[in-house]
Amino acid sequence: MVLHADAAAGPAGVRMTIRGAAAVARGARAASVRSRYSGVALVNGAPGIVMAPRGQLMVVLALTISADKISRIDVIADPPRLQELDLAVLDA
């Protein structure tokens, strides 16, 4: 498992890579406070999650699935990169 986050996604303003399921899970728990603004979506045709507080798209998690497991998460928050994504929010 590997997570890649662009510079706009993190508090330090630098690109970040986290390796290992346990480390990624710790980060997910820390970010879980934002989950109330999140929804399941297709990101460029693949599974993902969008975070849009007050209807403003802020962060997209693009998931890569291999062997029925999430193997990679790309965290995208850079506004120009967000505009390039093909998003389809799925109803729960």
Summary of the structure (lengths in Angstrom):
residues: 92
radius of gyration: 12.5
end to end distance: 26.3
largest distance: 35.4
contacts: 237
relative contact order: 0.24
helix: 32%
strand: 42%
